[in-house]
Amino acid sequence: MAATPAVRVLERDGAAHTLHPYDPEHPSDQGHGEAAVAALGADPHQVFKTLVARVDGTLTVAVVPVAGSLDLKALAAAAGGRKAAMAEPADAERATGYVLGGISPLGQKKSLPTVVDESALGFPTVMVSAGRRGLQVELPPADLVRLTKARTAPIAR
């Protein structure tokens, strides 16, 4: 299995992590995060999805639990902006270097401002995309925040 940019970031840093591959095929009524939770038998509060939004026009990464949804107003406030809207999928893919359903908060092509939902800090480890559909990485939330230079805030509902 070839290392993704996200996995290379973790390896270079020496951060403790565990890769969790799964079959990414899922029914069309299920999102990518939900498919990962189902395939891995994981807690949907401990598995986080990576979303890309625009805050006052600036692409911004939001990392929220699969069990919740992104509160755009809270994201705007956390990022020091006034208004947030979901980014166009093509813009998210171009900026991160990943495809939808495989966007990792780690190892993105461009370093984007990142906000991780503060609920992540309540777990010893969390899972996020490792940079491709069908591959999650489990790591301590403090390492996720440090390696993405993220701030934490209550951005999920």
PyMOL commands that set and color helices and strands:
alter all, ss='L'
color gray80, all
select helices_A, chain A and resi 5-13+32-40+72-78+89-96+118-122+141-148
alter helices_A, ss='H'
color red, helices_A
select strands_A, chain A and resi 18-21+48-55+58-65+84-86+114-117+126-132+135-139+151-153
alter strands_A, ss='S'
color yellow, strands_A
deselect
rebuild
show_as cartoon
